Amino acid sequence: MIHIHNMQDCLLLTSDPDLFREVTSYLLYCCYEVQDDDQDFSFSILQEEDLPMLNDLSPPEETVQIRINADGMVLTMYRIVYPTEVLFIPAEISHLISF
């Protein structure tokens, strides 16, 4: 699991440009909403071994399926929003879950 608390932490995602864009965009939106660029957030990027934890969580406030169609390819990732944290499921493991 990768933890993202601020914009600086997003640099951990530069090897996956699509995930980097989605996490950074949503983090910027959250900063705008709370009107505080220094706020610590609780974003997590799940890996395959982290997926079973989804079974133990309560229903989220929001589940967003992100589909990126580019160059004849379709990438699907998820953003799962809870009151205290946001979980991202990258494209390479998104096929392992169903909502």
N, C-alpha and C positions, 0 to 999 in steps of 0.2 A: 504494500500500500504506500502510495506517495501522499504526503500531507502538504497542502498549500495553505498558508496563512496570510500571505500578502503578495504583492506584485513581484517582488524579488524571487519568491519561491517558484514562480511560474517558469523561471529559467531551467528548472529541472525537467521541463517538458519539451525542450527544443528539438529533441530527436523525433517527435511526432507533431508536425506542424498543424495538422487539423485539430488535434486535441489541445495543443497550445492555444490556438485561436479561440476555441470554444470556452476553455477555462478562463483565459484572460478576458474575454469579452464579458462573461458572466461576473467575474470578479470586479471589473470596472463598473458594471451596472450596479452591483451591490454597494460599492464605494459611493456611487452617486446617490443611491437610495438613502444611505445612512449619513451622507454628507460628511464623510470622514475618510480621507485617504490613508490614515494610519491605523485604521481599525484592523484587528486581527480576526480573520475568518477561519472557519473550519471546513475546508474543502478536502476531499480525499479522492484519489484516483485508485480505483480498485484493480487488483490483479486477479488472475484466475483463482488463486488459493483463497482470496478474500470473499468470493461470491457466496459461499454458504452463510455468511453473516447476514445476508439480505433476508433470510428466512426468520431471523430472530427480531427483526425490526418491526415496528408498528407501521401502519400505512402512511406513506409520505403525503405531504401537502401537495406535491406536484411531481409528476413523472413526465419527462420530455424525451421524445425520441428525435434524435438529430440525424437527418439523412443528407449526406453530401453526395451529389451526383456530379462527377467530373471525369472527363476523358474516358467515358464509357464504363466507369466503375461506380459502384454505389458503396459508400461507407455508412455504417449505422453505429451511432453511439448513444448513450443515455445520460441524462442529467436527472438525478433523483434528489428532490429538495425536502428537507426536514426543517423544523423550526431552529434547530441548533447546528445543523451541518448540511453540506451538499456533497453528494457522491457522484462521481463520474465513472461510467463504464466505457472504456475505450473500444474502438471499432474492432480490434483484433480478438476481443473476447465477448462482444455483444451477442453473438449467436448462441452463447451458452445460457442465456436467460430468456425468459418470456414473461410478459406482463399481460 
